[in-house]
Amino acid sequence: MKILLILLFAPLIALALMYFVFPGRLVALGRALLRQRGRMVQKSVTVDGRDWPYLEGGGPAKPLLLLVHGFAGDKDNWSMIAPYLTRDYHVIAPDLPGFGENERNPDLAYDLGAQTARLKQFADTLGLDRPHVGGNSMGGWIALRYAIDYPGALASLILLNNAGVNGAIESDLQKQAANEDYNPLVLAGLEDADRLVGMVVHKPPYIPARLKPALYADALKYRDQLDGIFWVIANEGRDHPLNDRLGEVKAPTLIIWGRHDRLLDVSCVPVLEAGIAGSESHIFEHVGHVPMIEDPKATAAVIKAFIAKH
């Protein structure tokens, strides 16, 4: 009986020990379990002399889905939605240069044209033949540029709350960053984390204080570099939005948005619909900026229904 009790409680004791003594290991365990649930495996490939880490899941014979994360995000932004996609698609989700486990070179150019060209090199290196290309936020902007710059290189375009276009209404982010003396998407410190999560997610989850140092370690370590990258893309979005180039998109296009997005206002949706011929849209009434995290099952269902037609 004593041995049975030990076997029953040992995992709980181990989790408690990690929480109180090794919270970083608990965060790493959670990340690993999410990948496992989504049948995603980490791999890497050398592209133009640079190591690109990426997650891959689903069989290679299935339709190919290339997913691009947003600003300050990484490949694991897609781990929540992966369980609903990898049964039907061959999913590839890389870390872009400047983010995640990719190279954090402050001397690289981080404008959207440069990042889009790098993503195309990554796809070519892996031999990805006309994938369905999807992206969230900055990653959606890159996906949109991909469709414009390489129109024959993708099967369809999936935009999730994408940056790169201006809607009729300024977002909270645009208002707060207007004077260029404050960056709402860069952490001032751990005490600032709840504010940032509240901007991104409509219904923020509770995050224990003990886990925050591990969860936000990279955001704080690379704070200055992230700040620099943010202003490069923010200024490009202000000075050179893609509103007038949307007619160049020829790929079938799906637009997904969260009604409560505080970073990129939902008024961008009619702009995209009017500019991209034949595009279709879906607005979630209960989410904010990251539908694939806030409601992964419903977001996957919309994506799957769209891809089935293309």
N, C-alpha and C positions, 0 to 999 in steps of 0.2 A: 504493500500500500504506500509506503514511504517513497519508494522508487517511482511509483506511478504519479504521486503528487509532484515529485521533482520534475518529471518529464512534462507534466501539465503546466507547471509554473515557470519552468526554465526560460521559455521564450519571452514571457512577460517580464521576468527579471532582467533578461538581456536588453529588452527594449527600454525598460526604466533606467538601466545603467547607461545606455547610449544617450538617452534624453538628458540625464543629469550630468554625465561625465564626458561623453563624446557626442555632442549634438551634431557635429559635422558628419560623423559616420551614419547617424540616423537619417540625415538629409540625403546622403549618398545612397543609402539603402532604399529610401523612398523613390529616388530617381531610377534606380535599377529595377525596382518592382514595376514601376510604370512602364518602362521599356519592355520588360518581360510580358506584361499584360497585353501590350500592343504588338507583341511579336516583332520588336525592333531590335536590331543588333548594330553596335557601333563599328564602323569601318573607317578607313582613311585612304586617300589617294593623293598623289603628288601632282599638282597643277602649276605649271610655270615656276617650278622650284619651290612651291609653297605647299605644305601639308594641309589638306582639307579634311577634317573629321566630318563624318556624316552618319546618320542613322538610316538603316535600310530594313525593310520588311515586306512580306508578301512574295509570291513566286515570280520569277523573271518572265514567265509566259503571260502574266496578267497585264492589263492596261497600265501604263506607266504614269505615275503621279509625282511630280517634282514640287516640293513645298518649301517656301522661302519665309524665314522668320522676320520679325520686325526689329526696329531700333531697340538696342539693349537686350534683345532676346537671343535665343539660340535654338539649336535643333530640337531640344526637348520641349519647345513650345507646342510641338505637334504630338507629344506622347499621349496626351489625354484623348485625342481623336483617333489615334492609330488603331485601337482595337476595332473600331467600326469601319476602317478602311483597308487594312492589310489582308482581310479575307478575300477581297475582290480586286485589289490593286497592288501593283509593285510600287511601293512608296519609298522615295528618296528625300531626306531632309538634311541639308548641309548646314554647317556653321559658316557664315560669311566672314571674309577677312575683316578684322576689327572687332569680332564678337565671338562669344563662346570659347571654344578651344582652338579656334583658328588663330593665325598670326595677329598679334596686336601691335603692328608696326605703325607708330605715329607719323611716319613720313609717307605712308601710302596716300594716294588720292582716294577720297571716299565719296566723291560725287556719284550721282546715280548712273551716269553713263559708264564710269569705270567699274562700278560694282556689277552692272548688267553684263558688261563684256567678260568679267571674271566668271560670272555664273554660266555664261555660254561656254567658256573654256572648260569649266568643271563638267558640264553636260557632255561636251564633245570627248573629253578624256575618258569618261565612263561609257561612252558610246550610247548615250540616251537618245533614242530615235523618236523625235516628235512627241515628247511627253505632254500630258496635260499639266500646265504650269499654274500653280496657285501661290498666293502670297498674302500675308497679313501686314497692314500698316506700311512701314518702309518696304517690307518684302513684297507687298502688293504693288507698290510703285515700281519696284524692280521688275516684277512680273509683267506689268503694263509696258514698261520700256522694252522688255524682252519681245513682247508681241509686236511692238512697233519696229524695233531694230532688226528682228529676225523673223519676219512674218511666216516663213515656210518651215520654221523649226519647232512649232508646237501644234498639238492637236486641238487644244482649247485653252482658254484663259479663265482662271477663277480668282476673283478679287474679293478679299475679306477686309472690309474697313480700310481700304487702301489709301495711302497718301498720294500726293502728286497732282491732285486736282483741287480746285477751289469751289466750294458750294456757295449758296446764296447767304448763308448764315455763318458768322465766325464761331469757331469752337472755343471752349474755355482755354484750351492750350494756346490757340492763336492769340487770344486776348492777353493771356498772362505773359507770353513771350514777345509781345509786340515791341517792347522797348529794347530788347536784346540785352537787358541787364539781369535777367532771371531766367533760368532754365528749369521749367517744371518737371522735366523728365530725368533729371539727375539728382541723386540723393545727396542731401546735405549731411546726413548722418543716419544712424539706425533709427533715431527718433522721428525721422522724416518718412520712414517706410510706409506707415499706414496711410499717410496723405497720398503718396504716389500710387499705391494699390487702389485707393479709392477713386483716383482719376481714371484708372485703366479698366477696372471691373465695376459693373453696376451694383452688385451685391458682394462686397469684399468678404472673404473668408477670415476667420479668426486665425492669427498666426502667433503662436506662443513666443514670448520675448526671448526665451532661451535658444530658439532655432534661428532667430533673425541674423545673428552674426555669420552663420554658415550660409544662409540663403542669400544674403546680400554682400558676401565677401567680394565677389568680382565687381559688382556695381560700385563699391567703395574703392577698391584697389585701382580700378581704371577710370575713376570719376573724371579726372581732367581730360583724358583722351575721349571719353564718351561725350563730354561737353563740347569738345572741338568738333567731333563728327556731327553732333546734333545741329550746330550752327551752320555747317556746310550744307546739310540737307534742308534745314529750315529756310535758309536764304535762297536755295535753289527752288524750293517750293513757292516762295513768295515771288521771285523774279522770273522763273521759267516754269510755271505750271503746265501740265499737259492738256489743259482744256481744249486748246486749238489743234491738238494732234490726235484727238480721240478717233477721228474719222479714218486714221491710218490703220486702226486695228481691224484686221480681217478675220481673226480667229473667232469661233463661237465663244461668247463671253457670259459668264455668270457673275453677278454682283451680289455679295452678301454683306449685310450691315446690321449693327445693333442700334436700336432706336436711342439708347441712352449713352452713345459714344460721346465722351467729353473731349477727346483728342481730335477727332475728325468728324465734323457734324454730318448728320444723316442727310442734310440738304445736298451733299455730294452725289447722292444716288440719282436724282433726276438729271444731273449734269452728265453722268456717265451713260445713263440710258439714252439720252438725246444724242450723245456724241458717238456711241458705238452701235452701229447698225445691227439690228437683230438681237441685241443683248437682252438678257432677262435678269430680274432681280428678286431678292427675298430679304425682307426686313424682319428681324427678330425683335419683338416688342419687349422682351424681358432681359436683354443683355446689353453690354457696353461695347468696348473696343476689341475684345478677343473672343468671338463666338466659338472658336474651336476649343477654347478652354472653359468658357462659361456654360455652354450647352453643346458638348462635343457630339452627342448622339444625334440631336436634331440637325446640327450643322452637317454632319456626315450624310444624313439622309437627303438633304438638299443637294449636296455635291454629287452623290450617287445617282440621283434622279436626273441631274443635268448631264453627267458623263454618259449615262445610258443612251442619251439621244445623239451623242456625238462620237 
